[in-house]
Amino acid sequence: MEKNKSRTGKRTREQLALNFYEPISVGAAPRALSERVGTFQDSLRAPIHRWFKYPAGFSYKLVDTLIDDYGLDQLHWVLDPFVGCGTTAVAAKERGVNCVGIEAHPFVYQVAQVKTFWDFDLGTLYHVIETLLTALHKRLSRNFSLDVVEFPELIHKCYSQRNLAKLKIIRDTIESFDCSEEERNFFRLALTDTLRTASTAGTGWPYVSPSKYHAKQNERDGLEVFDEQIRLMFGDLKTVLSRQRKQVETRLLLMDTRQRYPLDDASVDLAVTSPPYLNNYDYADRTRLEMYFWGWAKSWSEITEKVRDKLIIAATTQIRRNDFSDDPVNPEIGNLDAQVYEELRAKVRKLERLRLEKGGKKSYDLMVAGYFNDVTQVVRQVYRVLKPRSPFALILGDSAPYGIHIPTEEYLGKLAIGIGFRRYETQQLRTRGDKWNHNPQRHKVGLRESILILEK
């Protein structure tokens, strides 16, 4: 196993360490990009990226840095096997590099589709936007029906009845409006991003918390927020189109990222992603508010069927214990690295014993086993489609369920060597979990977020 630091890796580390960005908020000290790579903070201010606030993503500036480091242009291809809401795809498109993004979550896949479609005639789009907003302001200035019985209870807890009725009218108007399907999708996304801003509930990530404790001080008018958002999105389109480089192809695939990709062997120049962390966040539940509002699902079971069951295992809510054997770590992992295999098996067995002593009896044992079983399949697929000497950069977080430390980046690096990668290196970005130190029930294991760079 080689862990020598490559010349390109050194350049990447140097660029990530530069502290040349503005503070995120007034009065805040600037933080180097290396501390923000795994967060959504940069994207909150960036054109297109900010169209849907999805903090499960990472900073688009990492994609920019890697494109610069490896000298990629319109002749090259970037792959993101967990493309999510399209951070990698949007960054690559703006930089004039072809991109393939794979996503199994159907809702965030649709968000990425809208964020990467820029082929509008801006004059026509502006006219359609003004026509839609004029119609909505006229309709909502009069008395209107407050019939919102169709929505699940969670939605009612997030809005006043009048504001929810406004949001419903905006939704229904968009669905029946005379426009192209691409324009309609543009309007749908504007309304989707409006939902959390307009709510009186605590709708921050990762979960919706419609309780008095989390409530905001004021509810915002749904039409006012929608008006602001759609104008911001139009302005972003003008910005990116004014500086867009050569035309490139962006291919987004709705599929299980563990399966064989419809790509030729050795056809990709760079892979970059941030897979789900092994931290028991339910990625299917993160979009419950939006899916309920648009009618994609109406219950936990529907979200499980339509989303949760399609994602790699990263949360105990995905676990059905009967689906696993008595020895849940895939023996194939042992063929890749015997030491990692034995360590994982030992930790999984320890977690199995600990869960019986804990009140929640959470299936962390099977979550850990399932995670590595699944992610190993993804790494194998990426290896197949990468060109020789090309890198695969992953933003990862380690974890410590019930206080048992799982060094995710170390294990995946060693397994990648078994798959065929020439070497790996890691760079710590920041520490994690510090805000929970006051919780006496939480483990005291120091956690980190890192970049793992594999080289084929």
N, C-alpha and C positions, 0 to 999 in steps of 0.2 A: 504493500500500500504506500502510495506517495502522498505526501502532504506539503511538498515544496510550493512556495508561493510563486505564481507565475508573474511575468512582467505586467500583463494586462490586469491581473488581480490587484497588483500594487497600485496601478493608476486608478482603478475603481475605488480602492480604499482612500486614496488621497483626495479624490473628488468628493466622496461622501463626507469627508471630515471638514470640508470647507464650510465656514460659518458666514455665508454671504447673503442670507435671506432675511427679510424683515420679520419682526416679531409677529406671531399669529394674532395676538390681541394687544390692545393699547396697554402700555405699561409692562408687558411681558418681556423677559429677556430672550434674545434670539437663541434658537437652538440649532445646532448643526443638522444638516440633512440626514446624517447618519442616525440621529435620534428620532427622526420623523419618518424614515423610510417605511416602516411597518404600519403607519397611521394614515388616516384620511385627511390630515390637516392641510397639506398642500393643495389637495384637490378641492377643498372648500372654496378656494379663491380662483381656481383655474377654469377658463372657458371650456365648455362641453362637460368636463369632468364633474362640475358642480350641478349638473342637471338632475342628479338624483343622489342624495346624501346617504351613502352606504359605507359606514366606517369599517366594515369587514374588509375593505380594500386596502391598498397600500399607495405610496406616493408614486405618481407618474414620473417624478424626476429620477427615480431609479432606472426606468426604461430609457429615458433620455441619456443618462450616464452610460448605460451599457451600449446603446446604439453608437454613441461617440467613441467609446473605448474600442469597439470592434469594427468601426468604420463601415457601418451598414448603410445601404441606400436602396433605390428602387429595384435593384437586381437581387436583393436578399429577402429572406423570410424569417419572421419571428413567430414563435408558437407560445401560447399561454394555455396550458391544460385546465386551468381553473379561472377562466377569463372573467367570471362574475359580471359586474356591470360595465366592463369594457375598458378598464384603466389602461391595460397594455395595448389594446386595439386602437383606442383613441390616440394615445401617445405615438404609436408607430405610424398611424395614418398622417398625423400632423407633421411627422418628421420625414415622410416620404419613403416608408418601408412597408413592404407587404406583410400581412399578419393573418394567422389562423388562430382563432380562439375557440376553445371547447368549454361548454357549460351544461350541467345537468339540471340546474334549477330553472324551470321554464319561465318564471316571472322575471328574474334578473337577466335571463337570456334576452327577453324582449326589450328590457331597458337598454342592454348593450346594442341591440339592433338599431334602436332609435338614435343612440348617441353616435353611431358610426355611419349614419346616412346623412350626407351633406349635399346631395345633388338637388338642391332646391333652386328655383329661380327666385331670387330674393325679392324682386318687385312684386311678383305674384303672391309669394308667401306673406309679405307685409299687408297686401290688400285683403287676403283671406283672414289674417289675424284681426285686422281692424273691423272687418265685417262681423266676425264671431264675437268680439268683445262688445261691439255696439249692440248686437242682438241680446247678449247676456245682460248688459247693464239696463237695457230697456225692459227686458222680461223681469228682472229682479227688483226693479224700482216700483213695480206694482205688487198687489197682493198675490201670493202664490200658495200653492198647497203645501202642507207640512206632512204629507203622507210619507213616512220613512219606515214603515213597519217591516219592509223587506230585509233590513240590515240585521246582522247578528248583534247580540247584546254588547259585545266589546265595542262596536262602532258607536252605539248609543252612549256609552260611557265616555267617549272621547270628544263629543261635540254637543252643543246645545241643539235642541230640536230644529230651531230656525236655521242655524248654520249648516247642519247636516242636510236640511232640505235644499239649501243653496248649492251645496256640493253635489247633491243628486241631480239638480236641474242642470248644472254645468256639465256633469257627466252625460246625461241624456241628450243634451243639446249637441255635444261633441259627436255622439254616436249617430245622430240623424242629420248632421250638418252636411251641406253640399261642398265637398272638398275631396281631394285625392286621399288615398289610403295612407300615403306617407305623411301628408299634412295632418290627418286624423291621429296617427301615432304620435306625432310631435305634440299635439294638443293633449293627448292622453298622458304623456309623460309629464307635461307641465302640471296637470291636475294631480298626478301621482305624487310629485314632489310637494305640492301644496298641502297634502293631507296632514303631515306632521307639523308643519309650520302653523297651520290654522287651528289646530286642536288645542283645547284647554287642558287636556291631560298631559301627563309626563310621557311624551312619545319619543324620548331619546333612545339610543341603542344600548344594549341589544334588544331589549324587549319593551313593549308598550306597558305603561304602568298607570292605568286610569284610576288612581286613588287620590284622596285628599292630600296625602303626604307628598305626592309627586306632582300635584297640579300646578300649572302655570298661573301667574297672577291674572292674566287677561287672555281671553279667546280672541283670535284675529278673524276678521271677516273673510270667508272663503273666496269670494269674488275678488276682493282687494288683493289677496295673496296670489291668486291665479293670474290676475292682470300683471302683477309685478314679475312673476316667474316667466310668463310667456314672453314678455318684453326682454327680460334678461337673456333668455334662450335665443331669441332672434339676434340680439346684440352679439352674443357669442358666435353665432354662425357667421355674421359679418366679419368678426375678428379673425376667425380661423381661415375663412375663405380668402381673406385679403393677403394672408401670408402662407397659404398652402403651397407645398412644393409639388413635385411631379405626381401625377395620378398613379395610385397604387391599388392593389386589390386587398380587400378585407373580407375574410371568410369566417363566419361564425357558425359553429356546429352545435346543435342541441343534441347531446348524446352523453352516455356514461363514459366518463374519462378513463375508466379502468379497461374499457374495451379497445380493440384494435382501431387506430385512427385511419381514416381514408386518405392517408398521405403516403407518398413513396418513401422507401428507405433512404436515409442520408439526404434529405431534401431541405432541412431546416438549418439556418445559420445561428440562431440563438433561441433558447427557451427561457422564459422568465415567468415566475408565478408566485403567488402566496397561497398555498393550500390551506384548508381549514386547520386551525391549531387544535392540538389535543387538549382542549380546555373545557370540554363539556358545554360549549355554546351550541345551541340548536339553530343551525343556519336556516332550516325550513321555517322556524317560528319567527325569524327576524322580519319577515315580510308579511306577517299575518294581517296587520292592519290594512295594507294595500290589497292583499288578495281578497279579504273579506269585502272591502269596499267595491271592488270591480267584479265581484261575483265569481272569482276563480275558485273559491272554496267557502264553505259556511261552517266548518267544524274542524276540530283537531284531527278526526279520522280522515277527512277529505284532504287535509294538508299532508298527512302521512302517506296517503295513497298517491297523491299527485306530485309530491316533492320529497318528503323525508326519506322514503324508500329508494329514491333514485340517487341519493348522495352518498359519498364515501362516509364511513363511520367515524364520527368525531364527537358524539354525544350519547349519553346513556339513554336518552329518549328514542334512539334508533335501535336499541338492543331488544331482541327477542331471544331469551336464553336458550330456547329449544332449537334455535337455528345453529348453535355452536356445538362442536364435539367436546368431549371431556378434556382434550388437549387442543385449545382453540388457536394457538399460534401455528400458522401454516408451516408444515415441514419444509416447504420450498425456501423459507427464510434461512433454515439451517444449511441448505445447499449453498447459499450466498455467503453467509458468515456464521460459522458455528458458535463463536463467542457471543455475538449479538443474540442469536437464537436462544442460547441457554440463559442469558441474562433476562431476556424478555419472558421466557417461560417461568423463571423463578419469581420475577416481579408480578406476573399475572397470577401465579398461585398465591402469593402473599396478599394481593388485593382481593382475591376470592375469599380468603380467610377473614380479612379485615372487614369486608362488607357485611358479614354476619354479625359483627360486633357494633356496627354503626346503626343509628336510628333510621337513616334513609335507605340503607341497604342498596346503595347505587351500584350498578354493574360496571364499575370502573375497570374491572378485570377484563371483561369482554370488549369494552370500549378500546382499551389499549391494544389488545390482540387484533381486533377488527381493523383498527387504524393502520397498523403496520402491514397487515395482510393486504389492505386496499392500496395504500400509498406505494407499496413496492410494485404493484401492477402498473401504476401510473409512471413511475420512474423507468420501468422496463419499456413502456411504449415510447416515452420521450427519447430514450437511448436509441431506439430503432430508427427514429426519423431524423435525428441529429446528424449533421455532417461530422466527419472526423475532426478532432481538435476544437470542436464548437462547445460552448458552455451552456450549462443549465443552472440558472440562478433561482434559488428558492428563499423566500422570507419565511422563517419558521420561529415558533415559540416552543420552548420545552414545557414540561408540566410536572406536577407532583400530586396526583390524586391520592387522597388519604395520607399525604406526606411521603409517598414513594416516588423518588425522582426518576423521570423518564427523559434522558438527554436526546431529544428527538433528532436534532441536527447531527449528532455523533452517530447514532444508529443508522440514520438514512445515508449518511456519507459512506459508512462501511458497507452497507448493503449495496449501494451504487457501485462500489468497487467490485463487488461480487457479480454484479450485472454486466460489468465490462468497462465502466468509466475508468480513465487513466488515473485520476487523482481527485481529491476534494480538498477544500479549505473552508474555514468558517471565519466570520467576522462578527463579533458581538456589536449590536446596535444600541441596545439600552437594557436596563433592568425593568422587570415587570412585577406587578403585584404589590408594590410598596403601599398603595393606598388602602390595602386590606390589613396592614400590620396591627391595627387596633382591634381586629376581630380575634378574640381568644380561641375560637373554634377553628380558625384557619391554620394550615400548616405554616411552618417557619422556614421552609426551603426557599432560598433565593432563586428567582426565575429570571430568564433573559429572553431577549428577542435577537435573532442572528440572521445573517445571510449565509446560506450554504451554497457554494459554487462548485459544481461538478464539471469536469472536463472530459469529453469523450476522447 
